[in-house]
């Protein structure tokens, strides 16, 4: 009797499993609208994430391209800035050497260390920084950072203009002296040459006849 009862139970269990599997298949085929919406939303979120990644990558590429272009322009600008600073410093050196003048600059007007008590641009175009302990740092003006050069020029150029005007006035005075002296010496020379010419003229004629 027990063996005969086991077969129907097995058949019943197998039939139940088949029904369950069929239901699962049907559920997968005919999903509930809410489940479909959830699944679609998950797909759309993933899609948006992928699209946003692509957009971010494109923006990064554009940004890198812009940085590269700006870097190239910056390199050219720095080269131009150094060239102009050097040319300006050479011109100032030539003027100051001709006039033979040095210009003192207030340290507070130049971005230097606090221990620097004196700043001087000498006739050779060298910027000298004198510290409290007497230590001197000297280098050609164009060798300093651009902000230092610019601040120095703001002070030096107006003072240099005053020095040039003063120098021009001194030259004008010398010219006036030379003109007056030239005029007087010409008069003296005429007098001397005239008297000498009169005293020597007969002798010259006699020598001409003898020859």
DAGI-V947503 format. One record per residue. N is the residue number from 1. RES is the residue in one small letter. PSI is psi in whole degrees, -180 to 180 (none if undefined). BURIAL is 1 if it has 16 or more other ideal C-beta (glycine too) atoms within 10 Angstrom, else 0. D_CENTER is the distance of its C-alpha to the mean C-alpha in whole Angstrom. Layout:
BEGIN
n & res & psi & burial & d_center
N & RES & PSI & BURIAL & D_CENTER
N & RES & PSI & BURIAL & D_CENTER
END
This chain:
BEGIN
n & res & psi & burial & d_center
1 & x & -41 & 0 & 105
2 & x & -41 & 0 & 102
3 & x & -38 & 0 & 101
4 & x & -32 & 0 & 101
5 & x & -25 & 0 & 99
6 & x & -37 & 0 & 96
7 & x & -48 & 0 & 96
8 & x & -39 & 0 & 95
9 & x & -43 & 0 & 93
10 & x & -42 & 0 & 91
11 & x & -40 & 0 & 91
12 & x & -44 & 0 & 90
13 & x & -42 & 0 & 87
14 & x & -37 & 0 & 86
15 & x & -36 & 0 & 87
16 & x & -42 & 0 & 84
17 & x & -40 & 0 & 82
18 & x & -41 & 0 & 82
19 & x & -42 & 0 & 82
20 & x & -45 & 0 & 79
21 & x & -38 & 0 & 77
22 & x & -41 & 0 & 78
23 & x & -41 & 0 & 77
24 & x & -41 & 0 & 73
25 & x & -42 & 0 & 73
26 & x & -39 & 0 & 74
27 & x & -38 & 0 & 72
28 & x & -34 & 0 & 69
29 & x & -40 & 0 & 70
30 & x & 77 & 0 & 70
31 & x & 152 & 0 & 68
32 & x & 145 & 0 & 68
33 & x & -39 & 0 & 66
34 & x & -42 & 0 & 64
35 & x & -41 & 0 & 63
36 & x & -43 & 0 & 62
37 & x & -43 & 0 & 59
38 & x & -44 & 0 & 58
39 & x & -42 & 0 & 58
40 & x & -38 & 0 & 56
41 & x & -38 & 0 & 54
42 & x & -41 & 0 & 53
43 & x & -42 & 0 & 52
44 & x & -37 & 0 & 50
45 & x & -46 & 0 & 48
46 & x & -40 & 0 & 47
47 & x & -43 & 0 & 46
48 & x & -38 & 0 & 44
49 & x & -43 & 0 & 42
50 & x & -43 & 0 & 42
51 & x & -40 & 0 & 41
52 & x & -37 & 0 & 38
53 & x & -43 & 0 & 37
54 & x & -42 & 0 & 36
55 & x & -42 & 0 & 34
56 & x & -42 & 0 & 32
57 & x & -42 & 0 & 32
58 & x & -42 & 0 & 31
59 & x & -40 & 0 & 28
60 & x & -41 & 0 & 27
61 & x & -43 & 0 & 27
62 & x & -40 & 0 & 25
63 & x & -43 & 0 & 22
64 & x & -39 & 0 & 22
65 & x & -43 & 0 & 21
66 & x & -42 & 0 & 19
67 & x & -42 & 0 & 17
68 & x & -43 & 0 & 17
69 & x & -43 & 0 & 16
70 & x & -38 & 0 & 13
71 & x & -41 & 0 & 12
72 & x & -44 & 0 & 13
73 & x & -37 & 0 & 11
74 & x & -41 & 0 & 8
75 & x & -44 & 0 & 8
76 & x & -39 & 0 & 9
77 & x & -40 & 0 & 6
78 & x & -39 & 0 & 4
79 & x & -44 & 0 & 8
80 & x & -41 & 0 & 8
81 & x & -45 & 0 & 6
82 & x & -39 & 0 & 8
83 & x & -45 & 0 & 11
84 & x & -41 & 0 & 11
85 & x & -42 & 1 & 10
86 & x & -43 & 0 & 13
87 & x & -42 & 0 & 15
88 & x & -43 & 1 & 15
89 & x & -39 & 1 & 16
90 & x & -42 & 0 & 19
91 & x & -44 & 0 & 20
92 & x & -40 & 1 & 20
93 & x & -44 & 1 & 22
94 & x & -41 & 0 & 25
95 & x & -46 & 1 & 26
96 & x & -33 & 1 & 26
97 & x & -40 & 0 & 28
98 & x & -43 & 0 & 30
99 & x & -22 & 1 & 31
100 & x & 61 & 0 & 31
101 & x & 148 & 1 & 29
102 & x & 150 & 0 & 27
103 & x & 127 & 1 & 26
104 & x & 140 & 0 & 26
105 & x & 131 & 1 & 23
106 & x & 125 & 0 & 24
107 & x & -31 & 1 & 23
108 & x & -15 & 0 & 23
109 & x & 1 & 0 & 20
110 & x & 137 & 1 & 18
111 & x & 79 & 0 & 16
112 & x & 173 & 1 & 19
113 & x & 157 & 0 & 22
114 & x & -32 & 0 & 25
115 & x & -9 & 0 & 27
116 & x & 120 & 1 & 25
117 & x & -21 & 0 & 28
118 & x & 138 & 0 & 27
119 & x & 124 & 1 & 23
120 & x & 134 & 0 & 24
121 & x & 109 & 1 & 22
122 & x & 179 & 1 & 25
123 & x & -15 & 0 & 26
124 & x & 5 & 0 & 25
125 & x & 15 & 1 & 21
126 & x & 134 & 1 & 21
127 & x & 119 & 1 & 20
128 & x & 128 & 1 & 23
129 & x & 115 & 1 & 23
130 & x & 121 & 1 & 27
131 & x & 177 & 0 & 28
132 & x & -38 & 0 & 31
133 & x & 9 & 0 & 33
134 & x & 1 & 0 & 32
135 & x & 135 & 0 & 29
136 & x & 130 & 0 & 27
137 & x & 126 & 0 & 23
138 & x & 133 & 0 & 22
139 & x & 157 & 0 & 20
140 & x & 140 & 0 & 18
141 & x & -42 & 1 & 16
142 & x & -13 & 1 & 13
143 & x & -11 & 0 & 13
144 & x & 164 & 1 & 12
145 & x & 152 & 0 & 9
146 & x & -38 & 0 & 7
147 & x & -34 & 0 & 9
148 & x & -45 & 1 & 12
149 & x & -44 & 1 & 12
150 & x & -45 & 0 & 11
151 & x & -37 & 1 & 14
152 & x & -43 & 1 & 16
153 & x & -35 & 1 & 16
154 & x & -34 & 0 & 17
155 & x & -43 & 1 & 20
156 & x & -43 & 1 & 21
157 & x & -48 & 0 & 21
158 & x & -40 & 0 & 24
159 & x & -37 & 0 & 26
160 & x & -36 & 1 & 25
161 & x & -43 & 0 & 26
162 & x & -42 & 0 & 29
163 & x & -40 & 1 & 30
164 & x & -42 & 0 & 30
165 & x & -46 & 0 & 33
166 & x & -42 & 0 & 35
167 & x & -39 & 0 & 34
168 & x & -39 & 0 & 35
169 & x & -39 & 0 & 38
170 & x & -42 & 0 & 39
171 & x & -41 & 0 & 39
172 & x & -40 & 0 & 41
173 & x & -42 & 0 & 44
174 & x & -40 & 0 & 44
175 & x & -43 & 0 & 45
176 & x & -41 & 0 & 47
177 & x & -46 & 0 & 49
178 & x & -39 & 0 & 49
179 & x & -46 & 0 & 51
180 & x & -44 & 0 & 53
181 & x & -39 & 0 & 54
182 & x & -44 & 0 & 54
183 & x & -44 & 0 & 57
184 & x & -43 & 0 & 59
185 & x & -34 & 0 & 59
186 & x & -42 & 0 & 60
187 & x & -43 & 0 & 63
188 & x & -43 & 0 & 64
189 & x & -40 & 0 & 63
190 & x & -42 & 0 & 65
191 & x & -47 & 0 & 68
192 & x & -48 & 0 & 68
193 & x & -36 & 0 & 68
194 & x & -48 & 0 & 71
195 & x & -43 & 0 & 73
196 & x & -37 & 0 & 73
197 & x & -39 & 0 & 73
198 & x & -40 & 0 & 76
199 & x & -25 & 0 & 78
200 & x & -8 & 0 & 77
201 & x & -45 & 0 & 78
202 & x & -41 & 0 & 82
203 & x & -39 & 0 & 81
204 & x & -39 & 0 & 79
205 & x & -40 & 0 & 81
206 & x & -41 & 0 & 84
207 & x & -33 & 0 & 82
208 & x & -37 & 0 & 81
209 & x & -39 & 0 & 85
210 & x & -33 & 0 & 86
211 & x & none & 0 & 83
END
